[in-house]
Amino acid sequence: INLKWALWRMRGALLNQPQGKRAALAWQEAAAIADEDVAMSEAIGKNGLKIIRDIAAKKPGETVNILTHCNAGWLATVDYGTALAPIYLAHDAGIKLHVWVDETRPRNQGASLTAFELGSHGVPHTILADNAGGHYMQAGQVDMVIVGTDRVTANGDVANKIGTYLKALAARDNDIPFYVALPSSTIDWTLDSGRDIPIEERSQDEVLKMAGRLPDGSVTVVEIAAPGSGAANPGFDVTPARLVTAFITEAGVCDASAQGLRKLFPV
């Protein structure tokens, strides 16, 4: 929903402007959006840092283990990210951290993007097969889950990368807090619930094939499934608000509910 928000904002900035001025105005508005994104992500990071500090205080000297799903870092936003912003700020503050990084099949955004980001920042991390997160939750090796989101509806339901719902269920079953980090531009006030969100069905090839590096550094694509089999490939799923511990936004932390969202972002 952020892309739609940005396009409508850009349209408003250019509407009824002289044609010769539109390019300069577009660059100006895009720069403003980028600067605001930095500020929002940093604020999300500071609000989430308080949560991580509280967890760290309850286990002094021990590592805070955080699980995340897909990529919600500076490759997805500007400078900080959403779900990764609190992690970066906590790491920089000297809090002892370790991040479990879901591989995020079938496009492997966690294994390729999130792991790259965390490694570049010096944050200790381990890549997990998508189905392994619940095991580590049961073993007491996950203190919190934090994910980003592509759209949050007015009642607090969350659309994020496929597999997020299963992590939320596992977290609830193991009494582990499940946080969603988002800027206010991700809230879709026009939709009442997650049932109204259209879910993209992506190419079967993303499931049936996989790209990878060869020893010489070149990239190739190989088939990994039984020949002749079809595949379903929904890009996202919806996590009900009842499974979300809280939202971490640029304006503060709130309950995952219509009331919680409106408290931070009144009409």
C-alpha positions in Angstrom: 0.0 0.0 0.0 3.0 2.3 0.5 3.6 2.5 -3.3 0.0 3.6 -3.9 0.3 6.1 -1.1 3.5 7.6 -2.6 2.0 7.7 -6.2 -1.1 9.6 -4.9 1.1 12.0 -3.0 3.2 12.6 -6.1 0.1 13.0 -8.2 -1.1 15.7 -5.8 2.3 17.5 -6.1 2.2 17.6 -9.9 -1.5 18.1 -10.6 -2.2 21.3 -12.4 1.4 22.3 -12.5 3.0 23.6 -15.7 4.5 20.8 -17.8 7.9 22.4 -17.8 8.1 22.4 -14.0 6.9 18.9 -13.4 10.2 17.1 -13.5 11.8 19.4 -11.0 8.8 19.2 -8.7 8.8 15.4 -8.9 12.4 15.2 -7.9 11.7 17.7 -5.0 8.8 15.7 -3.8 10.6 12.4 -4.1 13.5 13.8 -2.0 11.0 14.9 0.6 9.4 11.5 0.8 12.9 9.9 1.1 13.9 12.2 4.0 10.6 11.6 5.7 11.1 7.8 5.3 14.5 8.1 7.1 12.9 9.9 10.0 10.0 7.5 10.2 12.2 4.4 10.2 14.5 5.9 12.8 11.5 6.7 15.0 10.3 3.1 14.6 13.7 1.9 15.5 13.8 4.0 18.7 10.3 2.8 19.7 11.3 -0.8 19.1 14.6 -0.4 20.9 12.7 0.2 24.2 11.0 -3.2 23.8 14.4 -4.9 23.1 15.9 -3.1 26.1 13.1 -4.4 28.4 13.7 -8.0 27.2 17.5 -7.6 27.7 17.0 -6.3 31.2 15.1 -9.5 32.1 18.0 -11.7 31.0 21.2 -9.7 32.0 24.4 -10.9 30.3 22.4 -13.2 28.0 21.7 -12.9 24.3 18.4 -11.5 23.1 17.2 -13.9 20.3 14.9 -12.3 17.7 13.2 -14.0 14.8 12.3 -12.1 11.6 10.6 -13.1 8.3 11.3 -11.7 4.9 13.2 -8.4 4.4 12.1 -5.2 6.1 15.5 -3.4 6.3 17.3 -0.6 4.5 17.0 -2.4 1.2 13.2 -2.1 1.5 13.1 1.5 2.8 15.7 4.2 3.3 18.7 3.9 5.8 17.1 1.9 8.6 14.1 -0.2 7.6 11.1 -1.1 9.7 11.4 -4.4 11.4 15.2 -4.3 11.3 15.5 -0.7 12.6 15.1 -1.7 16.3 17.6 -4.4 15.7 20.2 -2.1 14.3 19.7 0.5 17.0 19.9 -2.2 19.7 23.1 -3.6 18.2 24.6 -0.2 18.0 23.6 0.4 21.7 25.7 -2.6 22.7 22.8 -5.0 23.5 23.9 -8.6 22.9 21.7 -9.8 20.0 21.3 -12.8 17.7 18.8 -12.8 14.8 17.1 -15.9 13.4 16.6 -15.1 9.7 13.8 -17.1 8.0 15.0 -18.0 4.5 11.6 -16.9 3.2 10.8 -19.3 0.4 10.2 -19.2 -2.5 12.2 -16.0 -3.3 14.5 -16.3 -0.4 14.4 -12.6 0.7 15.6 -13.5 4.1 18.5 -15.7 3.1 19.7 -13.3 0.4 18.6 -9.8 1.5 18.1 -9.7 5.3 21.2 -11.9 5.9 23.2 -9.6 3.7 22.0 -6.5 5.6 22.7 -8.0 9.0 26.1 -9.2 8.0 27.0 -5.8 6.6 26.0 -4.2 9.9 27.9 -6.8 12.0 24.7 -8.2 13.6 25.1 -12.0 14.6 22.5 -14.0 12.7 21.6 -17.5 11.5 19.5 -18.4 8.5 16.7 -20.9 9.2 14.6 -23.0 6.9 11.2 -21.5 7.0 9.7 -24.4 8.9 12.3 -24.4 11.7 11.2 -21.3 13.5 8.6 -23.1 15.6 11.2 -25.6 16.8 13.4 -22.9 18.2 10.5 -21.2 19.8 9.7 -24.5 21.6 13.3 -24.8 22.6 13.2 -21.4 24.3 15.6 -19.9 21.9 13.4 -17.1 20.6 12.6 -14.1 22.8 10.5 -12.1 20.3 9.4 -12.0 16.7 9.4 -8.8 14.7 8.2 -8.5 11.1 7.3 -5.8 8.7 4.1 -5.6 6.7 2.9 -4.6 3.2 -0.6 -3.6 4.4 -2.4 -3.2 7.7 -6.2 -2.9 7.5 -8.3 -0.5 9.7 -9.0 -3.3 12.3 -5.3 -4.3 12.7 -5.1 -7.3 10.4 -1.6 -7.7 8.8 -0.7 -8.7 5.3 2.9 -9.7 5.0 5.1 -12.2 3.1 3.7 -15.7 2.9 4.6 -17.7 6.1 4.1 -14.8 8.5 0.8 -16.2 9.7 2.4 -19.5 10.7 5.1 -17.7 12.7 2.4 -15.7 14.5 0.6 -18.9 15.4 3.8 -20.6 16.6 4.6 -17.5 18.7 1.2 -17.4 20.3 1.4 -21.1 21.2 4.8 -20.5 22.9 3.9 -17.2 24.6 6.4 -15.3 22.6 5.6 -11.7 21.7 4.9 -11.0 18.0 5.5 -7.4 16.9 4.8 -5.8 13.6 6.8 -2.7 12.6 5.3 -0.2 10.2 5.1 3.4 9.1 1.7 5.0 9.1 1.8 5.0 5.3 1.3 1.2 5.4 -2.2 1.5 7.1 -5.0 1.1 4.6 -7.9 2.9 6.2 -10.2 2.0 3.3 -10.3 -1.7 4.1 -12.1 -2.9 7.2 -10.3 -6.3 7.6 -7.7 -8.6 6.2 -10.5 -10.6 4.4 -10.7 -7.6 2.0 -7.0 -7.8 1.0 -6.4 -9.2 -2.5 -3.6 -11.8 -2.4 -1.2 -12.0 -5.4 -0.7 -15.4 -6.9 2.8 -15.4 -8.3 4.5 -17.6 -10.9 4.7 -21.3 -10.4 8.4 -21.2 -11.5 9.3 -19.5 -8.2 8.4 -22.7 -6.4 9.4 -25.2 -9.0 12.8 -23.7 -9.8 15.6 -22.0 -7.9 18.4 -19.7 -8.8 21.8 -20.1 -7.3 25.5 -19.3 -7.6 27.9 -21.8 -9.1 31.5 -22.2 -7.7 32.8 -19.8 -10.4 30.4 -17.1 -9.2 28.0 -17.3 -12.1 24.2 -17.7 -11.5 22.1 -20.4 -12.9 18.5 -21.7 -12.5 17.7 -25.3 -11.7 14.5 -27.3 -11.4 13.9 -28.6 -7.9 10.5 -30.3 -8.1 9.1 -33.4 -9.7 8.7 -32.9 -13.5 5.1 -32.3 -14.5 4.0 -31.0 -11.1 2.1 -27.8 -10.7 2.6 -25.3 -7.8 0.5 -22.7 -6.0 2.4 -19.6 -5.0 0.5 -16.9 -3.0 2.8 -14.0 -2.3 1.3 -13.0 1.0 -0.9 -14.2 3.8 -3.0 -12.4 6.5 -2.2 -12.5 10.2 -5.3 -11.6 12.3 -4.9 -8.7 14.7 -5.6 -11.1 17.6 -2.2 -12.7 17.1 -0.2 -9.5 17.0 1.2 -8.3 20.4 1.6 -4.7 19.3 2.4 -2.4 16.4 5.6 -0.4 16.4 5.1 2.8 14.5 6.9 6.1 14.1 4.3 7.6 16.5 4.7 5.0 19.2 3.7 1.5 20.1 0.0 0.6 20.1 -2.4 -2.4 20.4 -3.1 -4.2 17.1 -6.7 -3.0 16.9 -8.8 -0.3 15.3 -8.8 1.6 18.7 -5.0 1.3 19.0 -4.3 2.6 15.5 -6.7 5.5 15.9 -5.2 6.4 19.2 -1.9 7.0 17.5 -3.4 8.3 14.2 -6.6 10.1 14.9 -8.8 11.2 12.0 
